[in-house]
Amino acid sequence: MKKKKKAKLIVATHKQYESIPLNNLYLPIQVGAELNKGKDLGYQKDNVGDNISDKNDRYSELTALYWAWKHVDAEYIGLVHYRRHFGGKNYHHGKDRLSWVITKDELEPMLDNYDVILPKKRRYYIETLYSHYEHTHYSNQLDVTFDIIKEKYPEYADTYEKVINKTSGYMFNMVIMRKDLLDAYCTWLFDILFELEKRLGTQNLDAFQQRFYGRVSEIIFNVWLEKQFEDGVIDKKRVSELPVVYLEEINFSKKLVAFLMAKFLGRKYQHSF
């Protein structure tokens, strides 16, 4: 009998949420705990030990990823969100959305065959990753990121240019990875983001737009992953995709309108969808 792989999925949340799975696979993390010291959700806080909790208003769920990287002992570590999870075998079966979320019994056998598990790709069709970011946020954030990559990791430059011109990518900062791969990714990612923060700060943006460090990471995760494929570090046959479960209803009409207004009228996003 094969030994079961030990996995832990971190659930980034800023509020109590009745639909967070509570079992020994999932670990809810209260993000931004350092910024809200009077707030106690009853979950593990991200300001314990080595942490970047005080950056949560800029880094979003990445403060939970950083905490997990530094503190979680598991062979596989994943990041999901309080309202956004990986789907299992019951995906879209029944009205209880929480029952659609992947379980420990479903995930563990997958870990014998896969080193990386990703959400289904988001496809923009009429936009590249760069143009979509440019229309919905501020493209100078990606431009300065590229400058940093060229300086610190020049071997990634060609991969970056290839990736940002694609019309699809893995979004949401959702992933389940072997611990050694997560360590390599986080070392690379936070080195880049900390330098980006030195150069850009908050840019005097509103509360929604200043969370751009988390959004930049969504783009450059694809760069890091593609480079691992190119270098043979990760075998594409050892990568799987799962559907994303939204625990809240999404108004797709409103989302489409916002997308089109950003593309054709230059109206930046003002909130998440």
N, C-alpha and C positions, 0 to 999 in steps of 0.2 A: 504494500500500500504506500502510495506517495505521501510524503509529509506535506501537510497543508501549509501554504504560504501565509505568513502573518501580514495582514494589510490593515491600514487605518486610513479612513477617509475623514478629512477635516471639513467641517461645515462652517463656513464663515458667516457670521450673523451679527447684526447690531441691535437686535431686538429679540424678545421671546417670541417663539413661533411654534404653534401647536403641531405643525406638520414636519418638524425636524425628526428624522428617525433617531430613536434613542435605544441603541444597542451597542455591543462591543465592537462593531465595525465602524460606527460613526462617532466622531468626537466634535461636538459643537464648540466653536471658539468665539468668544465675545471679542469682536474687533474694536480697536480704538479705545480700549479700556483705560489707557493712560490719559486720554483726552476727556474721559468721563468717569472720574474716580468715584463719584457718588452713585454710580449706576452699577447694580449687580444683577445680572440676569440668571445667576445660578449655573453658568457654564464656565469652562476653563477660559481664563482671560489671556489676552495676547501680550500683556505687559509683565509677564513673569520671566525671570532669567534674561538671557540674551534676546533682545526683541527690538522691533521698530514700531511699537504700538503708537507712538506719538506722531507717526507719519500717516496714520490711517486716513486722515482727511484728504490726502493726496494719493496714497497708494492703494486705497480700497482693500479688497480681499488679500492683497499681497502681504499685509501684515500677519495674516493667519498662515500663509504659505511660509513666510520667514520663520515664524514661531515653530511650525511643524518641522521644517528643515533642521532647526537647531535642537529640538527637544523630543521629537517623536521617534521611538525605537520600533521600527517595523521594516519588514523586507520590501513592502510596497507602501507608498504614501500617495494619497490623492487629495485633491481640493475640489470641493463643490460649494454650493451656496444655499442659504436657508430656503430659497424658493426655486432653485434650479439644480437638478440632480441627474445622475445617469440612470437610464431606464433599464429594467430587467425583462424577464420573460413575460411579465404581465402588462407590459407597456401598452396603453390604450385599451386595457380590458377592465371594464367596470367604471363606475363614477368616482371611486375613491382614488385620487391621484397618488396618494402616498403608497398605495399598493403597487403602483407602476415602478417604483424606485427599486434599483437592484439590491438584492439581499446578500448577506455574507455567503450563504450556501450557493448562490449563483455566481458570485465573483471569484471565490477561491479556486474553483476548478479552471477558470480562465487563466489564472496566473501561472499555470504550468505551461501554457502555450504562448503567452504574450508578455512582453516587457513594458509595453506602453499601451494604455487604453485612453482613447480620446473621444470627445463629443463629435457627433456627425458634423461634417464641414458646413459652415455657413457660406452660401453662394449668393453673390451680389449681381451676377449676370451683366448688368450694364455699368458696373463700377469695378475698378481695381481696388485692392486693399488700400493703396495710397490715395486714390481719388475719393474713395468713400470717407476716409479719415479727414482728408482736406475739406470736404463739404460739411461734415458733421462736427468737426473739432478744429484744430489749428495745425496746419501742416508743418510749421516751423519746428514743432515738437519732434516730428519724425526726422526732419532735416538735421537737427542737432544730434539726434540719436545716431544717425548715419555717420556724422562726423566723428563721433566717439567710437563707433565700431571700426571705422577706418583707422583710427589712431591706436586703439587698444587691441583690436582683433581683426587685422587687415585680411586675414584668410577668409573672413565671413563677408567681405564687401560684395563680391560677385553674387553670392547667394542672397544677400539682402536685396540687391537690385532685381534679381529674378523673382523673389517672393512678393515684393510689394506691387509688382505688375500683374500678379495673378488676380483672378476674380473670385477666389474662394480661399478660405482659411479656417483654422481651428480657433474659435473665439472663446470668450467667457473666462479665460484662465482656469478652465476645468481640465484636469488630467489625473491619471493614476499611473505612477511610474515606479520602476525598481529604484530602491533607495540610492544606489550608486549613480544612477542616471539623474535623479533629482538633485543630488549633491552637485554634480557637474553643471546642471542647468542653473541652479540657484547661484552658484559661484559666479557664473558668467552674467546672469541677469542682473543681480544686485550690484555688481561692479559697474555695469553700464548705467543703471538707474541712479546710483548714488552720484556718479559723475554728472549725469543729466541734471540732477537736482542742484548741484553746485552751479551749473551754468544758467538754469532757467528759473529756479525757485518756484514761486506760485504764479508769477506773471500777472498778478492783480486780477485774476479771473474769478468768476462767481463760484459758489460752492460745488456746483455740478461739474463745470469745466476744469476746475483745478485738480480733479482726480485723474489727471491725464497720465500719471506715471503707471497706473494700473491699465490704462488703455494702450499705452505704448507697449507694455509687456505682452498684450494680446497679439500684437503684430509681430514683435520680434521673437516670440515663442516659435512661430512658424519658421523664422530664419534659423534659429538654433536647431530645430527638429530637422529641417531640410539638410542642413550641414552634416548632421549625424548620419542621415541616409547616404549622402554623397561620400562620406569618409568610411562608411561601412561599420560605424559604431553601433548603429541600430539597424537591424534587418527589418525591412518593411513587412516581411511575413510574420514578424513578431509584434505587429501593431494591429490593434483592433479599434473599431469605432462603435459607439453605442448611441442610441437616441437620447435627446435631452428631455427630461420631464420638467415641465413648468407647473409648479404647485399652485400657481394663481392663473386665472384666465388672462389671456393676452388679447388686447383689442388690435387685431391685425390691420383693420382699416385705418385706425389712427396711426399705427406704425408705418404703414405704406405712405400715408399723406406726409408724415414727417420726413421720411426718406426722400420723397420726390421734391419736397420744399427745400430740403438741404441741397439736393443736387442741382436743381434748376433756379432756385431763388436765393441760394446762399444763406439760408436760415439755419444756424447751428442748433444742434440738439440741446434741449433745456432739461431733460430728465431721461432716465432709463426706461426701456420698454420691456 
